[in-house]
Amino acid sequence: MYTPISAEEAVKAIKSGDHVHLSAIGNAPQVLIKAMCDRGRAGELKNVHVHHFHTEGAAPYADPEFEGIFQHDAFFVGANTRKSVQAGYADYIPVFLGEAAKLYRVGALPCDVALIQVCPPDENGYVSLGTSVDAALAAMEKARVVIAVVNKYVPRALGDATFHMSRIHYFVEDDRPLIEKFYEEPNEIDLAIGKNCAELIEDGACLQMGIGSLPNATLACLGNHKNLGIHTEMFADGVLNLVEKGVITGANKGVDKGKIVSTFLLGSNKVYNFVDNNPDVLMMDVQYTNDPFIIAQQPKMTAINSAIEIDLTGQVCADSIGTRQFSGAGGQIDFIYGASRSEGGKAIIAMPAMTKKGISKIVPTLTPGASVVTTRFHIHWFVTEYGAVNLYGKTMQERAKLLTSVAHPSVREDLEKAAFERFGSHYRFVTK
């Protein structure tokens, strides 16, 4: 049905000055990445821009040795590129994740070559992007050349992930297992936050959660809930237990009723096997999953996202530590805004009150240079291990009182003093 060629031969289609899109997360086409970088080392390429969501595994194109050869301009900064971005050898494109595909479609960002990874074609010639749809379809629509790694370990996910192989120009075979992600078990603080979040989640709610032990802690507290739905940008193993228990049914969803909808996955092989040929899971274009106006059509849409710090007025930094780029905006605002527009919806920012080094994450003012992702105009619920407070409709002084009440007890007095200095003597009379 197709004639495979070597990775080395395939990446000859990349030219100096090209913009290259990579399939992301655990589905990054590692064999093509290596072959592309080998060409760079050989002096065959220069000024090639590389775009992607965050990737797991090696990302050598972002290393200092490739300065002037490859330019990492990604939509999200992962652990494998963070040092290079912070050192200035690589860069970041600030963008809501839901608009990353749009950048290609409207021509704000070129795409010359798309490097993707797919499952083997079926009897009718259809393949699937498996665990990572994200902006790959938009990249394919604009690319001069589409190069696909055919990998038997890529699940045949349905939805937008599936398309005909005729859209691919070159095929390379590489059967290496997808990269798995095993999350730490939730600690006592995570479980306390998860419990506080779970108390805000109603039966029949539609959920979006981010990555890490905190979402898993929240999911672990939902075993007695009924008819929950999933419309998210990603999910991992924690969702599967609730599917098996019959808690997640999608019966109350306003859009894609009965279906779990996502744009990428990052978990164990159990998750990857779960989506394989599963008609109850739709892997969709990120421009669909993260569209706030689609999200808002889900009744009781409940979005739970985390952050790095929050100031006393409700400004949330989620992607930088001062001026140092740490990650990206991701889909936080896409879902915060969508959930806030949903009938009965709840937009939640949840995080520990302290860092692991004992530094308060609730601060009088954000660290100089910090990026505001969720503005004080967007924030609604805020949750720590010490409780949940709703900032929507509250004044600046009322917010300061509420946020102080869920801060670590050791810093509450300092926060009160900072608020008094900021707002004046009247502040002491403000009630929560």
C-alpha positions as CSV (number, residue, x, y, z in Angstrom):
1,M,0.0,0.0,0.0
2,Y,3.0,2.3,0.5
3,T,6.7,2.1,-0.2
4,P,8.8,3.0,2.8
5,I,12.1,4.8,2.5
6,S,14.8,5.5,5.1
7,A,14.6,8.3,7.5
8,E,17.8,9.7,6.1
9,E,16.3,9.8,2.6
10,A,13.0,11.3,3.8
11,V,14.4,14.3,5.6
12,K,16.3,15.4,2.5
13,A,12.9,17.1,1.7
14,I,13.8,19.6,4.4
15,K,15.5,22.7,3.0
16,S,17.4,25.5,4.7
17,G,15.0,28.2,5.9
18,D,12.1,25.8,6.2
19,H,9.5,25.7,9.0
20,V,9.1,22.2,10.3
21,H,6.2,20.9,12.5
22,L,6.7,17.9,14.7
23,S,4.0,15.6,16.1
24,A,4.3,16.0,19.8
25,I,4.0,14.6,23.3
26,G,4.8,10.9,23.4
27,N,4.2,10.6,19.7
28,A,7.2,12.7,18.5
29,P,8.8,11.0,15.4
30,Q,12.2,10.3,17.1
31,V,13.7,8.6,14.0
32,L,13.0,11.7,11.8
33,I,14.3,14.1,14.5
34,K,17.6,12.2,14.7
35,A,17.9,12.1,10.9
36,M,17.1,15.8,10.6
37,C,19.8,16.7,13.3
38,D,22.3,14.5,11.5
39,R,21.8,16.6,8.4
40,G,22.3,19.7,10.5
41,R,25.6,18.3,11.9
42,A,26.8,17.5,8.4
43,G,26.4,21.2,7.5
44,E,23.5,20.5,5.1
45,L,20.9,22.8,6.7
46,K,20.7,26.3,8.3
47,N,18.0,28.5,9.7
48,V,15.4,25.7,10.0
49,H,12.6,26.6,12.4
50,V,11.1,23.8,14.4
51,H,7.6,24.1,15.9
52,H,5.6,21.7,18.1
53,F,3.7,21.4,21.3
54,H,5.8,20.0,24.2
55,T,7.6,16.8,23.3
56,E,8.8,13.8,25.4
57,G,12.1,12.3,24.6
58,A,15.2,13.9,23.0
59,A,15.0,17.3,21.5
60,P,18.6,17.9,20.2
61,Y,17.6,20.6,17.7
62,A,17.2,23.0,20.7
63,D,20.8,22.4,21.9
64,P,23.4,25.2,21.6
65,E,25.5,23.2,19.1
66,F,22.7,23.8,16.5
67,E,22.7,27.6,16.8
68,G,22.2,29.0,13.3
69,I,21.1,25.6,12.1
70,F,17.8,24.9,13.9
71,Q,15.7,27.4,15.7
72,H,13.3,26.0,18.3
73,D,10.1,28.2,18.2
74,A,7.6,26.0,20.0
75,F,4.1,26.6,21.3
76,F,5.0,25.1,24.7
77,V,8.2,24.7,26.6
78,G,8.8,21.2,27.9
79,A,11.5,19.9,30.3
80,N,13.6,18.8,27.4
81,T,14.0,22.3,25.9
82,R,13.6,24.5,29.0
83,K,17.3,25.1,29.7
84,S,17.9,26.0,26.0
85,V,15.0,28.5,26.0
86,Q,16.1,30.1,29.3
87,A,19.6,30.4,27.9
88,G,18.4,32.0,24.7
89,Y,19.4,29.3,22.3
90,A,15.8,28.4,21.7
91,D,12.5,30.4,21.9
92,Y,8.8,30.2,22.6
93,I,5.8,31.5,20.8
94,P,3.2,32.8,23.3
95,V,-0.1,31.5,22.1
96,F,-3.3,30.0,23.6
97,L,-3.0,26.3,22.7
98,G,-6.4,26.4,21.0
99,E,-5.0,29.0,18.5
100,A,-1.7,27.1,17.7
101,A,-3.4,25.4,14.7
102,K,-4.9,28.7,13.6
103,L,-1.4,30.2,13.3
104,Y,-0.8,27.8,10.5
105,R,-4.3,28.1,8.9
106,V,-4.3,31.9,8.7
107,G,-0.7,32.1,7.6
108,A,0.6,33.8,10.7
109,L,3.2,31.0,10.9
110,P,4.5,29.1,7.8
111,C,4.7,25.4,7.7
112,D,6.8,23.8,4.9
113,V,7.3,20.3,6.2
114,A,5.2,18.2,8.6
115,L,6.9,15.3,10.4
116,I,4.3,13.1,11.9
117,Q,3.8,9.6,13.3
118,V,0.9,7.3,12.5
119,C,-0.4,3.8,12.9
120,P,-0.2,1.4,9.9
121,P,-2.9,1.9,7.3
122,D,-6.0,-0.2,7.4
123,E,-7.5,-2.2,4.5
124,N,-8.9,1.1,3.1
125,G,-5.7,3.1,3.4
126,Y,-6.7,5.1,6.5
127,V,-4.1,5.9,9.2
128,S,-4.4,7.6,12.6
129,L,-2.3,10.2,14.4
130,G,-3.0,8.2,17.6
131,T,-2.1,10.0,20.8
132,S,-1.2,13.4,19.4
133,V,-3.5,15.3,17.0
134,D,-3.0,18.8,18.3
135,A,-1.9,21.1,15.4
136,A,-0.7,18.3,13.1
137,L,-3.7,18.5,10.8
138,A,-3.3,22.2,10.3
139,A,0.4,21.7,9.6
140,M,-0.4,19.0,7.0
141,E,-2.9,21.3,5.3
142,K,-0.2,23.9,4.7
143,A,3.0,21.8,4.3
144,R,4.8,21.3,1.0
145,V,5.8,17.9,2.2
146,V,4.3,15.5,4.8
147,I,6.6,12.8,6.1
148,A,5.1,10.1,8.3
149,V,6.6,7.4,10.5
150,V,4.5,4.3,10.4
151,N,4.6,2.7,13.8
152,K,2.7,-0.3,14.9
153,Y,2.6,1.0,18.5
154,V,0.6,4.1,17.6
155,P,-3.1,3.4,18.5
156,R,-5.8,3.8,15.9
157,A,-7.5,6.7,17.6
158,L,-10.7,7.9,16.0
159,G,-12.1,11.3,15.3
160,D,-10.0,13.9,13.6
161,A,-7.0,11.7,14.2
162,T,-8.0,9.5,11.2
163,F,-7.3,10.4,7.6
164,H,-6.3,8.7,4.3
165,M,-2.7,7.9,3.6
166,S,-2.9,9.7,0.3
167,R,-2.2,12.9,2.2
168,I,1.3,11.7,3.0
169,H,4.2,12.1,0.6
170,Y,6.9,9.9,2.2
171,F,6.7,6.9,4.6
172,V,9.3,5.7,7.1
173,E,8.9,2.7,9.2
174,D,10.0,2.7,12.9
175,D,8.4,0.4,15.4
176,R,9.6,1.8,18.7
177,P,7.2,2.0,21.7
178,L,5.6,5.3,22.4
179,I,7.1,7.2,25.3
180,E,5.1,6.6,28.5
181,K,4.6,8.9,31.4
182,F,4.1,7.6,35.0
183,Y,3.0,10.2,37.4
184,E,4.0,10.4,41.1
185,E,1.4,9.2,43.6
186,P,-0.5,12.1,45.0
187,N,0.9,13.3,48.4
188,E,-1.2,14.5,51.3
189,I,-1.3,18.1,50.0
190,D,-2.4,16.9,46.5
191,L,-5.1,14.8,48.1
192,A,-6.3,17.7,50.2
193,I,-6.5,19.9,47.1
194,G,-8.1,17.1,45.1
195,K,-10.8,16.8,47.8
196,N,-11.5,20.5,47.8
197,C,-11.8,20.5,44.0
198,A,-14.0,17.4,44.0
199,E,-16.4,19.1,46.4
200,L,-17.0,21.7,43.7
201,I,-17.7,19.2,41.0
202,E,-21.4,18.3,40.5
203,D,-22.9,15.2,39.2
204,G,-23.3,15.5,35.4
205,A,-20.4,17.9,35.1
206,C,-18.0,17.8,32.1
207,L,-14.3,17.9,33.1
208,Q,-11.1,19.3,31.9
209,M,-7.9,18.8,33.8
210,G,-4.2,19.4,33.2
211,I,-1.2,17.2,33.7
212,G,0.3,15.8,36.9
213,S,-0.4,14.3,40.3
214,L,-3.0,17.0,41.3
215,P,-5.5,16.1,38.5
216,N,-5.0,12.4,39.5
217,A,-5.7,13.3,43.1
218,T,-8.9,15.1,42.1
219,L,-10.0,12.2,39.9
220,A,-9.4,9.8,42.8
221,C,-11.9,11.7,44.9
222,L,-14.7,11.4,42.3
223,G,-15.6,7.7,42.7
224,N,-19.1,8.4,44.1
225,H,-20.0,11.0,41.4
226,K,-22.4,10.2,38.6
227,N,-22.6,10.8,34.8
228,L,-19.4,12.9,34.5
229,G,-18.1,13.8,31.0
230,I,-14.7,14.6,29.5
231,H,-13.9,17.4,27.1
232,T,-10.3,18.2,27.5
233,E,-7.0,18.9,25.8
234,M,-5.4,15.8,27.4
235,F,-6.0,13.0,29.8
236,A,-4.0,10.3,31.4
237,D,-4.5,7.1,33.5
238,G,-6.6,8.7,36.2
239,V,-9.6,8.9,33.8
240,L,-9.6,5.2,33.1
241,N,-10.6,4.1,36.7
242,L,-13.7,6.3,36.5
243,V,-14.6,4.9,33.1
244,E,-14.3,1.4,34.5
245,K,-16.5,2.3,37.5
246,G,-19.2,3.8,35.3
247,V,-18.7,7.3,36.7
248,I,-17.7,8.8,33.4
249,T,-20.5,8.3,30.9
250,G,-20.8,11.6,29.1
251,A,-24.5,11.3,29.3
252,N,-25.0,14.9,30.3
253,K,-22.7,16.4,27.6
254,G,-24.2,19.1,25.3
255,V,-21.7,18.3,22.5
256,D,-20.3,14.9,21.6
257,K,-22.7,13.2,24.1
258,G,-21.3,9.9,25.4
259,K,-17.8,10.6,24.0
260,I,-14.5,11.4,25.7
261,V,-12.9,14.2,23.7
262,S,-9.2,15.1,23.8
263,T,-6.4,16.3,21.5
264,F,-3.4,14.6,23.0
265,L,-2.6,11.9,25.6
266,L,0.3,11.4,28.0
267,G,0.2,8.4,30.2
268,S,1.0,4.7,30.3
269,N,0.4,2.1,27.6
270,K,-2.9,1.4,29.4
271,V,-4.1,4.8,28.2
272,Y,-2.8,4.2,24.6
273,N,-4.5,0.8,24.4
274,F,-7.7,2.3,25.8
275,V,-8.1,4.7,22.8
276,D,-7.2,2.1,20.2
277,N,-10.2,1.6,17.9
278,N,-12.4,2.9,20.8
279,P,-15.6,4.5,19.4
280,D,-16.2,6.2,22.7
281,V,-13.0,8.3,22.4
282,L,-12.6,11.1,19.8
283,M,-9.1,12.5,19.3
284,M,-9.7,15.9,17.8
285,D,-8.0,19.0,16.3
286,V,-6.9,21.4,19.0
287,Q,-8.8,24.1,17.3
288,Y,-11.9,22.1,18.2
289,T,-11.1,20.8,21.7
290,N,-9.9,24.2,22.9
291,D,-12.5,26.4,21.3
292,P,-14.0,28.3,24.3
293,F,-17.4,28.6,22.5
294,I,-17.5,24.8,22.0
295,I,-16.4,24.2,25.6
296,A,-19.1,26.6,26.8
297,Q,-21.8,24.3,25.2
298,Q,-21.1,21.6,27.8
299,P,-23.4,22.0,30.8
300,K,-21.6,22.3,34.1
301,M,-18.2,22.5,32.3
302,T,-15.6,22.3,35.1
303,A,-12.1,23.3,34.2
304,I,-9.3,22.7,36.7
305,N,-5.9,24.1,36.0
306,S,-2.8,24.8,38.0
307,A,-0.3,27.7,38.2
308,I,3.0,28.9,39.5
309,E,1.8,31.9,41.6
310,I,-1.1,34.2,42.2
311,D,-1.1,37.8,43.5
312,L,-3.6,39.2,46.0
313,T,-5.8,40.7,43.2
314,G,-6.2,37.3,41.4
315,Q,-3.6,37.6,38.6
316,V,-2.3,34.1,37.8
317,C,1.1,33.3,36.5
318,A,1.2,29.8,35.0
319,D,4.1,29.8,32.5
320,S,7.1,31.7,33.9
321,I,9.2,32.1,37.0
322,G,9.9,35.8,36.8
323,T,11.4,36.4,33.4
324,R,12.5,32.7,33.0
325,Q,10.2,30.9,30.7
326,F,9.1,27.6,32.3
327,S,6.3,26.2,30.2
328,G,3.5,27.8,28.3
329,A,0.0,29.2,28.6
330,G,-1.3,25.8,27.3
331,G,-5.1,25.6,27.2
332,Q,-5.7,27.3,30.6
333,I,-7.5,30.4,29.3
334,D,-9.3,28.4,26.6
335,F,-10.9,26.3,29.3
336,I,-11.2,29.0,32.0
337,Y,-13.1,31.2,29.7
338,G,-15.2,28.4,28.2
339,A,-16.1,27.0,31.6
340,S,-17.1,30.5,32.9
341,R,-19.5,30.8,30.0
342,S,-21.0,27.3,30.5
343,E,-24.4,26.9,32.1
344,G,-23.6,25.9,35.7
345,G,-19.9,25.8,34.8
346,K,-16.9,26.4,37.1
347,A,-13.5,27.7,36.3
348,I,-10.9,26.6,38.9
349,I,-7.3,27.4,39.5
350,A,-5.8,24.9,42.0
351,M,-2.4,24.7,43.4
352,P,-0.5,24.1,46.7
353,A,-0.2,27.1,49.0
354,M,3.6,26.6,49.1
355,T,6.3,25.4,46.8
356,K,8.4,22.4,47.8
357,K,11.1,24.8,49.0
358,G,8.6,26.5,51.4
359,I,7.9,29.7,49.3
360,S,4.4,30.9,49.3
361,K,2.6,30.7,45.9
362,I,0.2,33.4,47.0
363,V,2.1,36.6,46.9
364,P,1.4,40.4,47.3
365,T,2.6,41.0,43.8
366,L,3.8,38.7,41.1
367,T,7.6,38.2,40.7
368,P,8.9,40.9,38.4
369,G,8.8,39.8,34.8
370,A,6.2,37.1,35.5
371,S,3.6,36.5,32.8
372,V,-0.1,36.8,33.5
373,V,-1.9,33.9,32.0
374,T,-5.3,34.0,33.7
375,T,-6.1,37.6,34.3
376,R,-7.9,38.9,37.4
377,F,-10.9,39.5,35.1
378,H,-11.0,35.8,34.2
379,I,-10.5,34.1,37.5
380,H,-13.3,32.5,39.4
381,W,-12.6,29.7,41.9
382,F,-9.2,29.4,43.5
383,V,-8.3,26.2,45.5
384,T,-5.4,25.2,47.8
385,E,-5.1,22.5,50.5
386,Y,-6.6,25.1,52.9
387,G,-9.9,25.5,51.1
388,A,-11.7,26.9,48.0
389,V,-12.7,30.6,47.5
390,N,-14.7,32.2,44.7
391,L,-13.2,35.5,43.6
392,Y,-15.8,36.2,40.9
393,G,-17.5,39.5,41.5
394,K,-15.3,40.3,44.5
395,T,-13.5,43.6,45.0
396,M,-9.7,43.8,45.1
397,Q,-9.8,44.0,48.9
398,E,-12.2,41.2,49.2
399,R,-10.0,39.1,47.0
400,A,-7.0,39.8,49.2
401,K,-8.9,38.6,52.2
402,L,-10.1,35.5,50.5
403,L,-6.8,34.5,49.1
404,T,-5.1,35.1,52.4
405,S,-7.6,32.7,54.0
406,V,-6.3,29.8,51.9
407,A,-2.6,30.7,52.1
408,H,-0.2,28.7,54.3
409,P,-0.8,29.9,57.9
410,S,2.8,30.9,58.2
411,V,2.5,33.7,55.6
412,R,-1.0,35.0,56.3
413,E,0.1,37.7,58.6
414,D,2.6,39.0,56.0
415,L,-0.1,38.9,53.3
416,E,-2.4,40.9,55.6
417,K,0.3,43.5,56.1
418,A,1.0,43.7,52.4
419,A,-2.7,44.2,51.7
420,F,-3.0,46.9,54.4
421,E,0.0,48.7,52.8
422,R,-1.6,48.5,49.4
423,F,-5.2,49.3,50.2
424,G,-4.9,51.5,53.3
425,S,-6.6,51.6,56.7
426,H,-10.0,50.6,55.4
427,Y,-8.7,47.2,54.5
428,R,-9.0,46.0,58.1
429,F,-12.8,46.4,58.0
430,V,-13.2,44.3,54.9
431,T,-15.0,41.0,55.5
432,K,-14.6,37.9,53.4
